């Protein structure tokens, strides 16, 4: 029996001085059967209502005033704090799904420059300078060969801010043979497989 995973809108808020920052995360489109791209939006405002009106593109004074200065008075410091929160929130999406963040502030070039400085240590993010977008996929990827033989369960790493390249890639999920429920890390599976081969040769 298979179960369809429900993907739900989520958001998080935190104070920035005497203002509020809110990060929005919701399913955007299905980029390949069973896997989705999530849209990310964030802004700093005076109230949650103003932030919600901005994200929903409401045509009122609250939303218009925010569009001219999305990161509020704190500038780059706010962007770095938002990125840290985003790196924690990204584990909300399902393994194989992607997260898309774009630069929609009043100064998109500056916003992209600041974002790029942070992502230098995170090469797993795909940067598009022309569209000023950032894209990240949660491991294991939708086309990972392990999906042919194993069921996948997402795992939040001990350090949610870490890069997901190299060996870190495999610390983001657990695997179980199709139809079974004994989920293990890939290192445990490889160790058991090696032991079985050694025992068969005795």
C-alpha positions as CSV (number, residue, x, y, z in Angstrom):
1,X,0.0,0.0,0.0
2,X,1.3,3.5,-0.8
3,X,0.4,6.7,0.9
4,X,0.3,10.2,-0.7
5,X,2.3,12.7,1.2
6,X,0.3,15.9,2.0
7,X,2.4,19.0,1.4
8,X,1.2,22.0,3.5
9,X,2.0,25.7,3.6
10,X,4.1,26.6,6.6
11,X,5.7,29.8,8.0
12,X,7.8,31.0,10.8
13,X,8.2,34.4,12.4
14,X,10.9,36.0,14.6
15,X,11.6,39.5,15.9
16,X,14.1,41.8,14.2
17,X,14.5,44.8,16.5
18,X,11.1,46.3,16.9
19,X,9.8,44.7,13.7
20,X,8.8,41.2,12.7
21,X,10.3,38.9,10.0
22,X,8.2,36.2,8.5
23,X,9.4,33.4,6.2
24,X,6.7,31.7,4.0
25,X,7.1,28.3,2.5
26,X,4.5,26.6,0.4
27,X,4.3,24.0,-2.5
28,X,4.7,25.8,-5.8
29,X,4.6,23.2,-8.6
30,X,5.3,19.5,-9.3
31,X,8.5,19.4,-11.2
32,X,8.5,15.6,-11.7
33,X,5.9,13.1,-10.7
34,X,5.6,12.9,-6.9
35,X,8.1,15.7,-6.2
36,X,7.5,19.4,-5.8
37,X,9.3,22.8,-5.8
38,X,8.5,24.9,-2.8
39,X,8.3,28.7,-3.0
40,X,10.1,30.8,-0.4
41,X,9.2,34.3,0.6
42,X,10.4,36.5,3.4
43,X,10.0,40.1,4.5
44,X,10.2,42.4,7.5
45,X,7.3,44.5,8.6
46,X,5.4,46.1,11.4
47,X,2.8,43.3,11.8
48,X,1.9,39.8,10.7
49,X,-1.1,41.2,8.8
50,X,1.1,43.5,6.8
51,X,3.4,40.6,6.0
52,X,0.5,38.3,5.0
53,X,-0.9,41.0,2.7
54,X,2.5,41.4,1.0
55,X,2.9,37.7,0.4
56,X,-0.6,37.4,-1.0
57,X,-0.1,40.4,-3.2
58,X,-3.0,42.3,-1.7
59,X,-3.6,45.7,-3.3
60,X,-3.6,47.9,-0.2
61,X,-1.4,50.4,1.5
62,X,0.1,47.9,4.0
63,X,1.4,45.7,1.2
64,X,2.6,48.6,-1.0
65,X,4.6,50.1,1.7
66,X,6.4,46.8,2.3
67,X,7.2,46.2,-1.3
68,X,9.5,49.2,-1.4
69,X,11.7,47.9,1.5
70,X,11.3,44.1,2.1
71,X,14.2,43.7,4.6
72,X,13.2,46.6,6.8
73,X,15.7,48.9,8.5
74,X,18.2,46.2,9.5
75,X,19.4,45.5,5.9
76,X,22.0,42.8,5.4
77,X,21.9,41.6,9.0
78,X,18.3,40.7,8.5
79,X,19.0,38.8,5.3
80,X,21.7,36.7,7.1
81,X,19.3,36.0,10.0
82,X,16.6,35.0,7.4
83,X,19.0,32.7,5.6
84,X,19.8,30.9,8.9
85,X,16.1,30.5,9.7
86,X,15.5,29.3,6.1
87,X,18.3,26.7,6.4
88,X,16.4,25.3,9.4
89,X,13.0,25.5,7.8
90,X,14.2,23.7,4.7
91,X,13.9,20.3,6.5
92,X,10.2,20.7,6.5
93,X,10.0,19.7,2.8
94,X,9.9,16.1,1.7
95,X,13.1,14.3,0.5
96,X,13.5,14.9,-3.2
97,X,11.5,18.1,-3.2
98,X,13.2,21.4,-4.0
99,X,13.1,24.9,-2.5
100,X,13.2,28.0,-4.6
101,X,14.1,31.4,-3.2
102,X,14.3,34.6,-5.4
103,X,15.4,38.2,-4.8
104,X,12.2,40.3,-4.8
105,X,13.3,43.2,-2.6
106,X,13.5,46.8,-3.8
107,X,17.2,46.2,-4.4
108,X,17.4,42.7,-6.0
109,X,21.0,43.0,-7.1
110,X,22.2,43.9,-3.6
111,X,20.0,41.1,-2.1
112,X,21.5,38.6,-4.6
113,X,25.0,39.7,-3.7
114,X,24.4,39.2,0.0
115,X,22.7,35.8,-0.5
116,X,25.6,34.7,-2.7
117,X,28.2,35.4,0.0
118,X,26.4,33.0,2.3
119,X,25.9,30.3,-0.3
120,X,29.7,30.2,-1.1
121,X,30.0,27.6,1.6
122,X,26.9,25.7,0.3
123,X,27.6,24.5,-3.3
124,X,24.6,22.3,-3.2
125,X,22.5,25.4,-3.9
126,X,22.0,26.2,-7.6
127,X,22.4,29.9,-8.3
128,X,20.9,31.6,-11.3
129,X,22.4,35.2,-11.6
130,X,20.1,36.2,-14.4
131,X,16.9,35.3,-12.7
132,X,18.4,36.0,-9.2
133,X,17.2,32.7,-7.9
134,X,18.5,30.0,-5.5
135,X,17.4,26.4,-5.7
136,X,18.1,23.6,-3.3
137,X,16.9,19.9,-3.4
138,X,16.5,17.9,-0.2
139,X,18.5,14.6,-0.3
140,X,18.1,12.0,-1.6
141,X,17.3,13.6,-5.0
142,X,14.3,12.5,-7.0
143,X,16.6,10.6,-9.5
144,X,18.8,9.0,-6.9
145,X,19.3,5.3,-7.7
146,X,18.5,4.3,-4.1
147,X,14.9,5.0,-4.7
148,X,14.7,2.0,-7.1
149,X,15.3,-0.5,-4.2
150,X,14.6,1.4,-1.0
151,X,11.9,3.4,0.7
152,X,13.1,6.7,2.0
153,X,12.6,8.5,5.3
154,X,13.8,12.0,5.8
155,X,16.2,12.7,8.6
156,X,17.1,16.1,10.1
157,X,20.9,16.2,10.6
158,X,22.4,17.2,13.9
159,X,23.5,20.5,12.3
160,X,20.6,21.8,10.2
161,X,22.7,24.6,8.8
162,X,25.3,22.2,7.3
163,X,26.1,21.8,3.6
164,X,24.5,18.7,2.1
165,X,27.3,17.9,-0.2
166,X,29.8,15.0,0.1
167,X,29.3,12.6,3.0
168,X,26.8,15.0,4.5
169,X,24.4,14.0,1.8
170,X,23.9,10.6,3.3
171,X,23.2,11.9,6.8
172,X,19.9,13.5,5.6
173,X,17.9,10.3,5.2
174,X,17.3,6.7,6.2
175,X,16.6,3.8,3.9
176,X,14.6,0.5,4.2
177,X,14.2,-2.2,1.6
178,X,10.9,-1.7,-0.4
179,X,7.9,-2.7,1.6
180,X,9.9,-3.1,4.9
181,X,10.0,-0.7,7.9
182,X,13.5,-1.3,9.3
183,X,15.0,2.1,8.3
184,X,18.8,2.4,8.6
185,X,21.5,4.8,7.5
186,X,23.3,3.9,4.3
187,X,26.5,3.3,6.3
188,X,24.7,0.7,8.4
189,X,23.3,-1.0,5.2
190,X,26.8,-1.1,3.6
191,X,28.3,-2.5,6.8
192,X,25.7,-5.3,7.1
193,X,26.2,-6.1,3.4
194,X,29.9,-6.4,3.8
195,X,29.5,-8.6,6.8
196,X,27.1,-10.9,4.9
197,X,29.6,-11.2,2.1
198,X,32.5,-12.0,4.5
199,X,30.4,-14.6,6.3
200,X,29.4,-16.3,3.0
201,X,33.1,-16.7,2.1
202,X,33.9,-18.6,5.4
